[in-house]
Amino acid sequence: MFYETEKNDHGLARPPFKSIAVPRPIGWISTLDENGNANLAPYSQFTNLTFDPPYILLSVNQGIDALRKDTTNNIERTGEFVHNMVTYDLMQQMNTTAAAFPPDVDEFEAAGLTKAPSVLVKPWRVAESPVQLECKYVQTIRLPGTSCVGSADIIIGKVVGVHIKDEFILPDGKLDILKIRPLARMGYSDYTCVDRIFTIEPSKAAGDNEERTLGLEGATGAFNK
Ligand SMILES: Cc1cc2nc3c(=O)[nH]c(=O)nc-3n(C[C@H](O)[C@H](O)[C@H](O)COP(=O)(O)O)c2cc1C
């Protein structure tokens, strides 16, 4: 089948698009408003952009009230946010924080989560999460929508600090992803989690060298020419 997005003539009972770029990691974004109220919400239009230095992005649609969400306002007004890795064990708490609470409601309290202080930024970290990224706001790219909800703000942040709980680091230095069990978003109301890993050695062509492998792994400091 083929359909044009402008016509939206897919003929399926359920919209297929969000089921195509899957699985998507879930950015669980904690911020503070200007009065210091804590905010926490999940964003699956979320990814890393690059690694040296590391940048990430989240894409925040407007609400059905055509207003920008608390996360967008807080990041642009305070210049800081934290991403907390979502795990299979934290799925219910993550889902609770997605409800449309008023700006002054603390989603940490609503979901029964514990606040941990950050080191380089002010927003709290989710203590129950195994990995957190402290981020400084860089810029917003505004995408016009065909509806009020379709209008989106792509928010780019620079990662300035990384927390990893020691119990999730393996003796060989890798993160223990099978123990973390990251939760990921699929289409509809479906989710998956990482419970299987396999390794593919990098393919090599003439001219490839060790540095290319280091780049694939995300090593920094190896390219200072
Ligand atoms: C798993 C999951 C992923 C979500 N991803 C997004 C997203 O990528 N963009 C978005 O605008 N809303 C997304 N939402 C909805 C927001 O979390 C929701 O609108 C939330 O109330 C926003 O809170 P805030 O106003 O405190 O920022 C998602 C919800 C869930 C449960």
The ligand as an ORCA input file, in Angstrom:
! r2SCAN-3c Opt
* xyz 0 1
  C       5.601      7.303     26.401
  C       5.137      8.692     26.089
  C       5.822      9.450     25.144
  C       5.422     10.757     24.843
  N       6.110     11.451     23.895
  C       5.754     12.724     23.602
  C       6.479     13.460     22.616
  O       7.448     12.987     22.044
  N       6.078     14.744     22.370
  C       5.040     15.327     23.018
  O       4.737     16.497     22.757
  N       4.340     14.646     23.972
  C       4.674     13.362     24.274
  N       3.982     12.672     25.237
  C       2.918     13.369     25.985
  C       3.489     14.246     27.121
  O       4.241     13.457     28.026
  C       2.300     14.911     27.867
  O       1.670     15.842     26.989
  C       2.695     15.597     29.165
  O       1.532     15.955     29.884
  C       3.498     16.866     28.949
  O       3.817     17.386     30.223
  P       4.344     18.866     30.461
  O       3.240     19.821     30.049
  O       4.600     18.874     31.933
  O       5.580     19.071     29.651
  C       4.312     11.340     25.525
  C       3.615     10.575     26.478
  C       4.016      9.266     26.747
  C       3.261      8.445     27.760
*
